Amino acid sequence: MRVRHFTIPVFIPEEACPNRCVFCNQHRIAGAECAPSVDEVVAKVDEHLLTIPDGNDVEIGFFGGNFTGIQVEEQKAYLNSVQPYFESGRINGIRISTRPDYISTEILLMLKQYHVSTIELGAQSLDEEILKLSGRGHSAAQVHKASQMIRENGFSLGLQMMIGLPGDTAERSIYTAKEIIRLGAECTRIYPTLVIKETELEQLYLEGKYQPLSQEEAISRVADIVPLFIEANVKILRIGLHPSEGLLDNTSLVAGPFHVAFGELVFSEIWRRLLSNMVFENMKRNILTLTVAAGMRNAAIGHKAMNKAILLESFRKVVFEESAELKGFEYHADTA
Ligand code: SF4
């Protein structure tokens, strides 16, 4: 049986976060008004485990806000509640997400005692001006320091980034991605900035002081970044906010590039760029066989098969195949 990876998500909303990043209304995004009780966490894990067959790689993720910013006793209570799953081998790891300025030697020691294996930091940008304009309340230097401490203490590091924050440009997004790679992150998440109700960004938007990226711009910028991460073996865990995160009903979203299939659109765009580099002339009678890496077939075909449609303007027939010998965006094109 192929071992699959599952993360059971537990959202701990902003409750303890003293910050007000301009884009954040954590309650709305997490879709929950208060932090779950320990019993609720256990019930949620039990419920998820019922749907996951034994023998898979399962971890519990405490996401949402600023896990290491909540009271230490609360952190311990949450972590303690999931230890039995770890001890019985039902889960293999615990991950948390938190802020770079809430990492210290004491915190890391405590997390290690409770078998936390991965720490994801909401870096969002490594550009000082963007961090300031976004009200993040921490510096790029703090991201550097925290990342180094996390790695030195044997945790796997994740660094999340956002594009389209106030002051951001395509070049600055690329700079942040390169810094994330340089800091040794093993995984990342990329979120386009959205204007959410009851945030400072909404005010700035309504006053004409902030303009969100269009969907095309956002796709293009993320399409510039994704190949850098893939090339550097940084696992991309998520592109774009999850649709269940309170955005589908349109009661939270004011403006910005939200799309349920945002990640798919990005991969489709990357393949469109690659394939449009190929010159096809006088091939109308030929069949093109395009071999791509395992798992890339759908992305290469494109969202709503748009890339295939482009190729069909040059070829009589286009066949997509996968090969385990290819990696990332490598491909072979054969014509017959
Ligand atoms: S630190 Fe995180 S939870 Fe707190 S305001 Fe900023 S984005 Fe929201």
Residues whose N, C-alpha, C, O or C-beta is under 5 A from the ligand:
A	BS01	SF4	E14 C17 N19 R20 C21 C24 Q26 G64 G65 N66
